[in-house]
Amino acid sequence: MKATCPKNKEHKTFVTVVHIAVDQIVDETGSYVDSCPNNEGEIAQGPHPQNTWTCNECGEEAEVEI
């Protein structure tokens, strides 16, 4: 997979969605109580080529090749 900025090929960083799993404190019914201290989470699903990718430098929507 490769993302390219259509405005400037030298732009190399992009903003897109990833899914992060974090531990949460819940009660006996599964209702949220609080976040776990110092829990930064882990990536559950990384960047997907069908998501929108936006150039971090100029804001142009990137072209993503699989």
N, C-alpha and C positions, 0 to 999 in steps of 0.2 A: 504494500500500500504506500502511496506517495501523494502528498498534498503539494499543490503549486499555487502560488498567488498569481492570478492572471494580470495584475497590474504591474508587479515587479518580481521577476523570477529569483531575485536575491533575497527576498523575504523568506525566512525559514522557520518561523514559529507561528502556531495557529491555536485558536480557541475552539474546543469542541466538548461534547458531553462525555463523561465517564461516570459509571455507577460505582459508588463507594459504600461498602458495608461497614457499619459502626455498631459497637455494642451499646445497648441501652438498658437501663434499669426499668423493669416493668413490674406491675403487681400481678396477683394470681389470676387476673382475667386477661392479662396481656396488654393492659392500658399503660401508656407511657408514664413514668414517674420522673426520671432524670437521665442525663447523659452520664456515662462512666467517666470518671476523672482521667485526664491524659489519654483519652481514646482518640487517636487520629484516624482510625479505620484502615481499611485495606481496599484496593481496587477489586471490585467484584466482576466488572466487565470494562475492558479498555475501550479506546476509541473505535467507533464503527464507521466504515466508509459511507454508509447511507445517511449518517448524521450531517448536519450543517457544520462546516469547518470555516472559520472566519480568520483572516490574516490578523495576527496580533499586532502588526506594525501599521497597517493602513485601513483595516476594517473591511476590506474587499472579501466577498465570498470566494473561497478557494475551490479549485478543481481537484478532485480526489480520484486517483487511479488505483484500481485493485491490483 
